[in-house]
């Protein structure tokens, strides 16, 4: 069963810039913990760590 999740940048808040968000899917049965991925943040102009939010 696929679940849609939102990934939010963790570094932009610390620097006072707008956060970037991405939509992705995860399988609830096989992935029980929260997702962390390195994604591109256009406001910081680099790849940063994005964590799943609820």
N, C-alpha and C positions, 0 to 999 in steps of 0.2 A: 504494500500500500504506500503510495507516494504522498508526501506531505510537502507543501510549499513553505519555505522558510525565507527569512530576510537576513542578509548578512550586512553588518554595519561596521564602518571603519573605527578602529580603537585609537588611532594616533591623532586624528584630526581634532577631537575634543580637547586634548591636551594643548594643542597649538592654537586653539581659538578659531579654527577655520570650519567651514561647513563639512558635515560628514557625508560620505558617499555610501549609498546602499545598493545592494544587488539582490535580485530574487533568484532562488535556486530551489532544487527539489532534493529530498532525501528519503530513503526507504526507512520507515519507522521500525520495521521488524529487524533489520540488520544493523542499523546505525542508531544506537540508543543515546549516545552522548551528543553534546552540541558540536556543530561543525565550525572549524576554523580554517580559513583559506587566505592565501596571499592574493589580493586583487589590486587592480590599478585605481588609485584615487586621483581624479583629474584636478582637484583643488590643490593637492600637494605635489602633483606631477611626478609621482613615483608609486611603486608597489608597496602596499602596507597590509598589515594583518587585519582581516575582517572576521568578526565573530557573529554567531547566530544570536538574534534577539527574539524575545517573545512579546 
